[in-house]
Amino acid sequence: MALDDYRLLGRSGLRVSPLSLGTMTFGDGGSGRNADSEAVSREMLELYADAGGNFIDTANIYNYGRSEEIVGDFIAKQRTSFVVASKYSMGMVDGAANASGNHRKNMMEAVSASLGRLGTDYLDLLWVHIWDFRTPIDEVMRGLDDLVAQGRVHYIAVSNAPAWKVAEANTLARQRGWTPFIAYQGEYNLIDRSIERDVGPMCHELGLTLMPWSPLANGLLSGKYTAADMVPPDPAMLKSGGRKVMLQAQGLINERNLSVVSVVQTIAADLGATASQVALAWLLSRPGKPLPVVGARTLDQLKDNLACLAVQLDEQQLAQLDEVSAIDLGYPHRLYASRMLRNVLVDKHTKIEGGFDVYER
């Protein structure tokens, strides 16, 4: 697999790379979570593009617009070569009541501002960044369809929303002849596989491409943390600290998660790969062909992440990773996965394909 082995995004004809370049770190370099400098941000864009990558993911909220500006400067001379995605929903102006949310006013104003920062007439893909549970769903979907009709947005997608809400939105859109979502972006990695309960099957049924963000669990799957880091963070570092402090504050550096990392590291050593590459290769192997959003702080980190496309995991290695990272599917998924129910619903001697494949994942 290579970055120029393009695939179709959801139920569309849009051709995108199998890895999207995430630009949340692009900005002033002043934070432990950001790229080291704006120059490094540009070098990462060049590295990704030179390798054949065409799918750039940004958002208005990323460093309060600076990420979009950096991306805009880069794509200026070759706009048609890239699929540029941005997001709206998050508050951009303190104290302004309507400067956040999914409603039409913020939607239209946010898109206009993003187009200005990106220096382009259109977005290839607009994400609803997070569902606000305040705006009526028909207002959201009609507004997005208007943007498509105006030519300011070509396709729409959604992130950080419950599966049932996305299903409702796309059903409404198709009933009324409006533009439906073609992709879903959410947290998905070997540390947190919760998305497999409902969102994954929903994407499968509706034909949405699943795009995992934080595919390395905020760096936890890179293998840089050990049992010695299983301590509460220094209170003085909570506001200014980097990813390690954030992981400690959330209690994510724990025995269970480090046991997952240990298996990843063992497999990586056997393959002559890095832990990050193995974690990303596992995601790429999942049913439905998820399309991870990969970001980095340094050029070397991005090079390492992109090299995951050359890593092949065999069935035994995949089984080891699946086992150590397994989650309880919960009700009703556990019920549907039971052999007893299958024998009741479909006679065990009857060869009928499908029907349970989602839960066998």
Buried (B, 14 or more C-beta within 10 A) or exposed (E): BBBEEBBEBBBBEBEBBBBBBBBBBBBEBEBEBBBEEBEBBBBBBEBBBEBEBBBBBBBBBBBEBBBBBBBBBBBEEEBEEBBBBBBBBBBBEEEEEEBBBBBBEBBBBBBEBBBEBBBBEBBBBBBBBBBBEEBEBEEBBBBBBBBBEEEBBBBBBBBBBEBEBBBBBBEBBEEEEBBBBBBBBBBBBBBBBBBBBBBBBBBBEBBBBBBBBBBBBBBBBBBEBEEEBBEEBEEEBEEEBBBBBBBBBEEBBEEEBBEBBEBBBBBBEEBEBBBBBBBBBBBBBBBBEBBBBBBBBBBEBBEBBBBBBEBEBEEEBBEBBBEBBEEEBEEEBEEBBEEEBBEEEEEEEEEEEEEBEBBEB
